[in-house]
Amino acid sequence: MPTLARFYGIVIRMYFLGSEHNPPHIHAIYGEDTAAIDIKTGQILDGDLPNRALSMVREWISLHQDELLTMWETQEFKKLASLE
């Protein structure tokens, strides 16, 4: 699973394995907590994150939403800027 960004102890990853992985989402890992988060809505699809980490991930998604959706469609993954 490619790592797209790291910030404040949060690792953002994405992978695509056909229809079983729709809707478009990223995986956020923070310590022992993990969550799959919908790129379009920011809603948690699976898992859990502490509120502060989830807020930062949602802010990061909003900054990179177009790039993330393009990556989801093309499966051409690249590193994205961290949240600063």
Stockholm file with secondary structure:
# STOCKHOLM 1.0

chainA/1-84         MPTLARFYGIVIRMYFLGSEHNPPHIHAIYGEDTAAIDIKTGQILDGDLPNRALSMVREWISLHQDELLTMWETQEFKKLASLE
#=GR chainA/1-84 SS CCEEEEETTEEEECCCCGGGGCSCEEEEEETTEEEEEETTTCCEEEECCCHHHHHHHHHHHHHHHHHHHHHHHHCCCCCCCCCC
#=GC SS_cons        CCEEEEETTEEEECCCCGGGGCSCEEEEEETTEEEEEETTTCCEEEECCCHHHHHHHHHHHHHHHHHHHHHHHHCCCCCCCCCC
//
